[in-house]
Amino acid sequence: MATRPLDINEYKKIIGLMTNGFINMDGRVFRKNSQVALALQLQASLGLRIGDVLRLQMNNFQNGRLETKETKTDKLQYREINRDVFDRIKDYAIENKLSQTSKLFDIDVRAVQKQLKLVTVFLGLNNISTHSFRKLFATTAYEQNQSNIELVKELLNHSSIATTQRYIKVSQQAIDRASANMNFMI
């Protein structure tokens, strides 16, 4: 089964549990993991693959812009980012005493996947992976930019619109709004 995009409520639940921790049904304690939570938040906020997020350093963020070369495509990502995202990265770097050339995260992709799996099983969510956060970025960018698929294609550095179309899913909220607004009663 293919990985699906998260909806915003699922995203908030996952990040909340990662940030605060929880006790599962059999009484086992899942400790908070702010490092994994931030990595997933950056993935959703920047639209990068998880491996590229985990390679980020402070020097990839200059003057409110992201500049990094993607591992898979070897393409450059150079764009402005949200000020709140930049401030959170900066605060995190200060809290953790990171230099400009230190990696933001001292974890690997497998560790993130493992933590995410524990949370999604607890929440009863299926077909969710780290890539679901990149797909959330794609779907949200599409909805917030007048369905401009070409823009989303460029944000994701995809080579074709067909690839981008596989990422985008209409949110349940958009479906509900559209349906609720339909009224041809005379």
C-alpha positions as CSV (number, residue, x, y, z in Angstrom):
1,M,0.0,0.0,0.0
2,A,1.3,3.4,-0.9
3,T,2.3,6.0,1.7
4,R,-0.4,8.7,1.9
5,P,-0.3,12.3,2.9
6,L,-1.2,13.2,6.5
7,D,-4.0,15.5,7.2
8,I,-3.4,18.4,9.5
9,N,-5.1,16.8,12.5
10,E,-3.1,13.6,12.2
11,Y,0.1,15.7,11.9
12,K,-0.7,17.6,15.1
13,K,-1.4,14.4,17.0
14,I,1.8,12.8,15.8
15,I,3.9,15.9,16.6
16,G,2.1,16.3,20.0
17,L,2.9,12.7,21.0
18,M,6.5,13.0,19.8
19,T,7.0,16.2,21.7
20,N,5.3,15.2,25.0
21,G,5.6,11.4,25.1
22,F,2.8,9.0,26.0
23,I,2.0,5.7,27.7
24,N,0.7,3.0,25.3
25,M,-2.0,0.4,26.0
26,D,0.2,-2.1,27.8
27,G,1.7,0.6,30.1
28,R,5.0,1.1,28.2
29,V,6.3,4.6,28.4
30,F,7.2,6.4,25.1
31,R,9.5,9.2,26.1
32,K,9.3,12.5,24.3
33,N,11.7,12.9,21.4
34,S,11.9,16.6,20.4
35,Q,14.7,15.9,17.9
36,V,12.5,13.5,15.9
37,A,9.5,15.9,16.3
38,L,11.5,18.8,14.9
39,A,12.9,16.8,12.0
40,L,9.4,15.8,11.0
41,Q,8.1,19.4,11.4
42,L,10.9,20.6,9.2
43,Q,10.0,17.9,6.6
44,A,6.4,19.2,6.6
45,S,7.5,22.8,6.5
46,L,10.2,22.6,3.9
47,G,9.0,19.7,1.8
48,L,12.4,17.9,1.8
49,R,13.0,14.2,2.0
50,I,13.8,13.0,5.5
51,G,17.4,12.2,4.6
52,D,17.9,15.7,3.4
53,V,16.4,17.1,6.5
54,L,18.8,15.1,8.7
55,R,21.8,16.4,6.7
56,L,20.9,20.1,7.3
57,Q,23.3,22.4,9.1
58,M,22.8,25.9,10.3
59,N,24.8,27.2,7.3
60,N,22.0,25.9,5.1
61,F,19.9,28.7,6.4
62,Q,21.1,32.2,5.6
63,N,19.1,35.5,5.5
64,G,15.8,33.6,5.9
65,R,16.6,31.3,3.0
66,L,17.2,27.6,2.6
67,E,20.1,26.6,0.4
68,T,20.9,22.9,0.1
69,K,21.6,20.3,-2.5
70,E,19.2,17.3,-2.5
71,T,20.8,13.9,-2.2
72,K,18.5,12.0,-4.5
73,T,18.3,14.5,-7.4
74,D,21.5,16.5,-6.8
75,K,19.3,19.6,-7.5
76,L,19.7,22.8,-5.6
77,Q,16.9,24.0,-3.2
78,Y,17.3,27.8,-2.8
79,R,14.3,29.6,-1.5
80,E,12.9,31.8,1.2
81,I,11.4,30.0,4.2
82,N,8.8,31.0,6.7
83,R,10.2,33.2,9.4
84,D,8.8,31.1,12.2
85,V,10.5,28.0,10.8
86,F,13.8,29.9,10.6
87,D,13.4,31.2,14.2
88,R,12.6,27.7,15.5
89,I,15.8,26.3,13.8
90,K,17.9,29.1,15.2
91,D,16.5,28.6,18.7
92,Y,17.1,24.8,18.5
93,A,20.7,25.4,17.4
94,I,21.3,27.8,20.3
95,E,19.7,25.4,22.8
96,N,21.9,22.6,21.5
97,K,25.0,24.7,21.2
98,L,25.4,23.8,17.5
99,S,28.0,25.5,15.3
100,Q,27.2,26.7,11.7
101,T,28.7,23.5,10.3
102,S,27.2,21.1,12.9
103,K,24.4,18.9,11.6
104,L,21.1,19.9,13.3
105,F,20.3,16.2,14.1
106,D,22.4,13.4,15.5
107,I,20.0,10.7,14.3
108,D,19.6,8.6,11.2
109,V,16.6,8.0,8.9
110,R,15.9,4.5,10.5
111,A,15.6,6.1,14.0
112,V,13.1,8.6,12.8
113,Q,11.1,5.8,11.0
114,K,11.1,3.6,14.1
115,Q,9.9,6.4,16.3
116,L,7.2,7.4,13.8
117,K,6.0,3.8,13.6
118,L,5.5,3.6,17.3
119,V,3.4,6.7,17.3
120,T,1.3,5.8,14.2
121,V,0.6,2.3,15.7
122,F,-0.5,3.9,18.9
123,L,-2.8,6.3,17.0
124,G,-4.1,3.5,14.7
125,L,-2.9,5.3,11.5
126,N,-2.1,3.3,8.5
127,N,0.1,3.9,5.4
128,I,2.1,6.7,7.2
129,S,5.8,7.1,6.7
130,T,8.3,10.0,6.9
131,H,7.4,10.6,3.3
132,S,3.8,11.4,4.4
133,F,5.2,14.7,5.8
134,R,6.6,15.7,2.4
135,K,3.2,14.8,0.9
136,L,1.5,17.0,3.5
137,F,3.8,19.9,2.4
138,A,2.8,19.2,-1.3
139,T,-0.9,19.0,-0.6
140,T,-0.9,22.1,1.6
141,A,1.2,24.1,-0.9
142,Y,-1.2,23.1,-3.7
143,E,-4.3,24.1,-1.7
144,Q,-2.8,27.4,-0.5
145,N,-1.6,28.5,-4.0
146,Q,-4.7,28.3,-6.1
147,S,-4.0,24.7,-7.2
148,N,-0.8,25.7,-8.9
149,I,0.7,22.3,-9.6
150,E,3.6,23.8,-11.5
151,L,4.6,25.7,-8.3
152,V,4.4,22.6,-6.2
153,K,6.5,20.7,-8.8
154,E,9.2,23.3,-8.4
155,L,9.0,23.4,-4.6
156,L,9.5,19.6,-4.6
157,N,12.2,19.7,-7.4
158,H,10.2,17.1,-9.3
159,S,11.1,16.5,-13.0
160,S,7.5,16.0,-14.0
161,I,4.0,17.2,-13.0
162,A,2.9,13.5,-13.1
163,T,5.1,12.8,-10.1
164,T,3.8,15.8,-8.2
165,Q,0.2,14.7,-8.9
166,R,0.8,11.4,-7.1
167,Y,1.8,13.5,-4.0
168,I,-1.2,15.6,-3.8
169,K,-4.4,14.5,-2.1
170,V,-7.4,16.6,-1.6
171,S,-7.9,17.0,2.2
172,Q,-11.0,15.7,3.9
173,Q,-11.7,19.2,5.1
174,A,-11.6,20.5,1.5
175,I,-14.0,17.7,0.4
176,D,-16.3,18.5,3.3
177,R,-16.3,22.2,2.5
178,A,-17.0,21.6,-1.2
179,S,-19.8,19.2,-0.4
180,A,-21.4,21.4,2.2
181,N,-21.3,24.3,-0.2
182,M,-23.3,22.5,-2.9
183,N,-26.9,23.4,-2.9
184,F,-29.1,23.3,-6.0
185,M,-32.4,23.0,-4.0
186,I,-35.1,25.2,-5.5
